[in-house]
């Protein structure tokens, strides 16, 4: 995952956790606006989420943040 997407995803996870608590879940769609204005970046996130890590559609934001920070 490119560094800019990783940093954005971590920031979004941090924001969701701050607003809704440690148990909040999210999908990789949370890293994007409602418009698909960058399909390549969306597919990169999907690849990381689905193919690389075989994650469920919704995962705990804290888990995703920790994975991203660990460089997974």
N, C-alpha and C positions, 0 to 999 in steps of 0.2 A: 504494500500500500504506500502510495506516495506520501511524503512528509506533510504536505499541506492538508491532505485529506485526513491523515492521522491526527494532526493538531486540531482540526475542526471537529472531528468526532470526539476527541477527548474533551474539548470545551463544551460540546453539546451534552455529553454524559454528565460532566460536572454541573452544568446548569440544571438539568433534569433532576439530579440527585439533590441539589440545593433546594429546589422548589418542592419536590414531592417525597423526598426521603430515600433511604438506602434501598428500599424494596421496589422502586420504580423500574418498570420494564420499558424496552423500546425495541424497534426494529431498525435495520439499516436505512430505511426510508426517513427516519428522523434526522439524518444528516443532510437532507436536501429539502428545498422548497417544494411546494405542491406542483410546480411546473418542472417538467423534465427538460431542463435547459442545458444539461450536460450529460448526455447518455453514456459517454465513455467513462466518466467519473462514477456514475451510478453503477455501471457494470463492474467497475473495479471494486466498489464497496460490496456489491453482491457476490463477486468471486471470493473475496476475503471471507465474507460471512458464511456463504453457503458451501462452496466447494472446498476452500482451504480448511475451515474449522467446523463444518457440518453443524452449525448452530441452528436452534429452533427459530421460528419466525420472530418471536419475542424472547428477549433475554434481559436479565438484570443489567441495568446501566452500569452498576459498579463492576460487574464481571467484565463487561466489554471494555470499560475504561482501563481496568487493570491489565487486560490482555494487550491493549494498544500501547500502554506505557511500557510493558515488558518487551515490546517489539515483535510480538507474535503476528 
